[in-house]
Amino acid sequence: MSEKTCTVCKATLPLAEFRKRRKDSSTVASECRKCHNTNSLKWKHSFKGVMSKAKYLNSEAYEAQRNRFKATESYRLGNARGMRNRWADPVGRIKHAARVAVRSAVRRGKIVKAAACECCGDITSKLQGHHYAGYEQENRLSVRWLCFHCHPEVHRLESLCG
């Protein structure tokens, strides 16, 4: 027997197109790999799939996995791209607080986000707030709205000028 019929799509396919069962690796599943992947994706994004993942995330297994990761050296030194841990660095905490303050002020209507980049006038890119006066508490809401192309360039020019 080198072929089998999928119970979902009713196609007769070679056994290589069927995944092996988890409990008994000598037998194959009743649905082909393509149908299994499609059904798995549908379930993963359904309400039941999301809720089962939430149950896992609140379980001891998740906590154990999280604690194992926290024990690694890469976690203590920051992430893999070499960015510093903002909670370990006092400057990072101040910057984070300033970003949160701007987000909150925009949401509450205290600041109006510009429609276009103040540097190049681009209206299609997502805008970022540039804290031109610093990150201190009195300057937290002093921002220029720049596109993601101009923002790094402004930082580069500021670092050159001092």
TORKOL-4160 file (C-alpha; in steps of 0.2 Angstrom, whole numbers, padded with zeros to 4 digits, m for minus):
162
<pt num="1" X="0000" Y="0000" Z="0000"/>
<pt num="2" X="0010" Y="0015" Z="m0006"/>
<pt num="3" X="m0005" Y="0027" Z="m0008"/>
<pt num="4" X="m0019" Y="0033" Z="0003"/>
<pt num="5" X="m0035" Y="0044" Z="0001"/>
<pt num="6" X="m0035" Y="0060" Z="0011"/>
<pt num="7" X="m0051" Y="0062" Z="0021"/>
<pt num="8" X="m0053" Y="0081" Z="0019"/>
<pt num="9" X="m0049" Y="0084" Z="0000"/>
<pt num="10" X="m0053" Y="0066" Z="m0005"/>
<pt num="11" X="m0037" Y="0065" Z="m0016"/>
<pt num="12" X="m0027" Y="0049" Z="m0018"/>
<pt num="13" X="m0009" Y="0053" Z="m0014"/>
<pt num="14" X="0007" Y="0044" Z="m0010"/>
<pt num="15" X="0011" Y="0040" Z="0008"/>
<pt num="16" X="0025" Y="0053" Z="0008"/>
<pt num="17" X="0011" Y="0067" Z="0007"/>
<pt num="18" X="0004" Y="0061" Z="0024"/>
<pt num="19" X="0012" Y="0066" Z="0041"/>
<pt num="20" X="0016" Y="0052" Z="0054"/>
<pt num="21" X="0005" Y="0051" Z="0069"/>
<pt num="22" X="0013" Y="0057" Z="0085"/>
<pt num="23" X="0007" Y="0043" Z="0096"/>
<pt num="24" X="0011" Y="0029" Z="0084"/>
<pt num="25" X="0025" Y="0033" Z="0071"/>
<pt num="26" X="0022" Y="0017" Z="0061"/>
<pt num="27" X="0005" Y="0024" Z="0055"/>
<pt num="28" X="0001" Y="0040" Z="0045"/>
<pt num="29" X="m0013" Y="0053" Z="0048"/>
<pt num="30" X="m0029" Y="0053" Z="0039"/>
<pt num="31" X="m0027" Y="0070" Z="0031"/>
<pt num="32" X="m0013" Y="0075" Z="0019"/>
<pt num="33" X="0000" Y="0088" Z="0024"/>
<pt num="34" X="m0008" Y="0102" Z="0014"/>
<pt num="35" X="m0025" Y="0100" Z="0022"/>
<pt num="36" X="m0017" Y="0097" Z="0039"/>
<pt num="37" X="m0008" Y="0114" Z="0038"/>
<pt num="38" X="m0023" Y="0123" Z="0032"/>
<pt num="39" X="m0034" Y="0117" Z="0046"/>
<pt num="40" X="m0020" Y="0120" Z="0059"/>
<pt num="41" X="m0019" Y="0138" Z="0053"/>
<pt num="42" X="m0038" Y="0141" Z="0054"/>
<pt num="43" X="m0038" Y="0133" Z="0071"/>
<pt num="44" X="m0023" Y="0144" Z="0077"/>
<pt num="45" X="m0032" Y="0160" Z="0072"/>
<pt num="46" X="m0049" Y="0155" Z="0079"/>
<pt num="47" X="m0056" Y="0160" Z="0096"/>
<pt num="48" X="m0053" Y="0142" Z="0103"/>
<pt num="49" X="m0035" Y="0142" Z="0097"/>
<pt num="50" X="m0031" Y="0159" Z="0104"/>
<pt num="51" X="m0039" Y="0154" Z="0121"/>
<pt num="52" X="m0029" Y="0138" Z="0122"/>
<pt num="53" X="m0013" Y="0148" Z="0119"/>
<pt num="54" X="m0018" Y="0160" Z="0132"/>
<pt num="55" X="m0020" Y="0145" Z="0144"/>
<pt num="56" X="m0003" Y="0139" Z="0140"/>
<pt num="57" X="0004" Y="0156" Z="0142"/>
<pt num="58" X="m0003" Y="0157" Z="0160"/>
<pt num="59" X="0004" Y="0139" Z="0164"/>
<pt num="60" X="0019" Y="0133" Z="0174"/>
<pt num="61" X="0027" Y="0127" Z="0158"/>
<pt num="62" X="0027" Y="0144" Z="0150"/>
<pt num="63" X="0034" Y="0152" Z="0166"/>
<pt num="64" X="0048" Y="0138" Z="0166"/>
<pt num="65" X="0052" Y="0142" Z="0148"/>
<pt num="66" X="0052" Y="0160" Z="0152"/>
<pt num="67" X="0064" Y="0158" Z="0167"/>
<pt num="68" X="0076" Y="0147" Z="0157"/>
<pt num="69" X="0077" Y="0161" Z="0144"/>
<pt num="70" X="0080" Y="0174" Z="0157"/>
<pt num="71" X="0094" Y="0164" Z="0164"/>
<pt num="72" X="0103" Y="0165" Z="0147"/>
<pt num="73" X="0118" Y="0177" Z="0145"/>
<pt num="74" X="0110" Y="0185" Z="0130"/>
<pt num="75" X="0095" Y="0191" Z="0140"/>
<pt num="76" X="0106" Y="0199" Z="0153"/>
<pt num="77" X="0116" Y="0208" Z="0141"/>
<pt num="78" X="0102" Y="0214" Z="0130"/>
<pt num="79" X="0094" Y="0207" Z="0115"/>
<pt num="80" X="0104" Y="0199" Z="0100"/>
<pt num="81" X="0105" Y="0215" Z="0090"/>
<pt num="82" X="0116" Y="0223" Z="0104"/>
<pt num="83" X="0103" Y="0235" Z="0110"/>
<pt num="84" X="0104" Y="0239" Z="0129"/>
<pt num="85" X="0091" Y="0234" Z="0141"/>
<pt num="86" X="0081" Y="0250" Z="0144"/>
<pt num="87" X="0076" Y="0245" Z="0162"/>
<pt num="88" X="0094" Y="0242" Z="0167"/>
<pt num="89" X="0100" Y="0259" Z="0160"/>
<pt num="90" X="0094" Y="0275" Z="0169"/>
<pt num="91" X="0095" Y="0284" Z="0152"/>
<pt num="92" X="0084" Y="0271" Z="0144"/>
<pt num="93" X="0071" Y="0273" Z="0157"/>
<pt num="94" X="0070" Y="0291" Z="0155"/>
<pt num="95" X="0068" Y="0289" Z="0136"/>
<pt num="96" X="0055" Y="0276" Z="0138"/>
<pt num="97" X="0045" Y="0287" Z="0149"/>
<pt num="98" X="0046" Y="0301" Z="0137"/>
<pt num="99" X="0040" Y="0290" Z="0123"/>
<pt num="100" X="0025" Y="0284" Z="0133"/>
<pt num="101" X="0021" Y="0302" Z="0138"/>
<pt num="102" X="0020" Y="0307" Z="0119"/>
<pt num="103" X="0009" Y="0292" Z="0115"/>
<pt num="104" X="m0003" Y="0296" Z="0129"/>
<pt num="105" X="m0004" Y="0314" Z="0125"/>
<pt num="106" X="m0008" Y="0310" Z="0107"/>
<pt num="107" X="m0021" Y="0298" Z="0112"/>
<pt num="108" X="m0029" Y="0310" Z="0124"/>
<pt num="109" X="m0028" Y="0325" Z="0111"/>
<pt num="110" X="m0016" Y="0335" Z="0121"/>
<pt num="111" X="m0004" Y="0335" Z="0106"/>
<pt num="112" X="m0009" Y="0334" Z="0088"/>
<pt num="113" X="0001" Y="0322" Z="0077"/>
<pt num="114" X="0007" Y="0331" Z="0061"/>
<pt num="115" X="0000" Y="0324" Z="0044"/>
<pt num="116" X="0017" Y="0325" Z="0036"/>
<pt num="117" X="0035" Y="0324" Z="0040"/>
<pt num="118" X="0042" Y="0341" Z="0046"/>
<pt num="119" X="0058" Y="0338" Z="0037"/>
<pt num="120" X="0053" Y="0332" Z="0019"/>
<pt num="121" X="0035" Y="0333" Z="0019"/>
<pt num="122" X="0032" Y="0315" Z="0016"/>
<pt num="123" X="0013" Y="0310" Z="0019"/>
<pt num="124" X="0014" Y="0291" Z="0016"/>
<pt num="125" X="0027" Y="0286" Z="0029"/>
<pt num="126" X="0023" Y="0282" Z="0047"/>
<pt num="127" X="0028" Y="0297" Z="0058"/>
<pt num="128" X="0039" Y="0296" Z="0073"/>
<pt num="129" X="0041" Y="0309" Z="0087"/>
<pt num="130" X="0059" Y="0317" Z="0088"/>
<pt num="131" X="0062" Y="0324" Z="0106"/>
<pt num="132" X="0073" Y="0339" Z="0100"/>
<pt num="133" X="0074" Y="0347" Z="0117"/>
<pt num="134" X="0079" Y="0331" Z="0127"/>
<pt num="135" X="0070" Y="0318" Z="0137"/>
<pt num="136" X="0068" Y="0327" Z="0153"/>
<pt num="137" X="0051" Y="0328" Z="0161"/>
<pt num="138" X="0048" Y="0347" Z="0156"/>
<pt num="139" X="0053" Y="0343" Z="0138"/>
<pt num="140" X="0044" Y="0326" Z="0136"/>
<pt num="141" X="0030" Y="0333" Z="0125"/>
<pt num="142" X="0042" Y="0344" Z="0114"/>
<pt num="143" X="0043" Y="0334" Z="0098"/>
<pt num="144" X="0045" Y="0336" Z="0080"/>
<pt num="145" X="0036" Y="0324" Z="0069"/>
<pt num="146" X="0048" Y="0315" Z="0056"/>
<pt num="147" X="0046" Y="0301" Z="0044"/>
<pt num="148" X="0057" Y="0285" Z="0047"/>
<pt num="149" X="0069" Y="0291" Z="0034"/>
<pt num="150" X="0073" Y="0308" Z="0041"/>
<pt num="151" X="0073" Y="0303" Z="0060"/>
<pt num="152" X="0089" Y="0294" Z="0060"/>
<pt num="153" X="0097" Y="0307" Z="0048"/>
<pt num="154" X="0092" Y="0321" Z="0061"/>
<pt num="155" X="0100" Y="0310" Z="0075"/>
<pt num="156" X="0116" Y="0308" Z="0065"/>
<pt num="157" X="0117" Y="0327" Z="0061"/>
<pt num="158" X="0114" Y="0331" Z="0080"/>
<pt num="159" X="0128" Y="0319" Z="0085"/>
<pt num="160" X="0140" Y="0327" Z="0072"/>
<pt num="161" X="0136" Y="0345" Z="0079"/>
<pt num="162" X="0138" Y="0340" Z="0097"/>
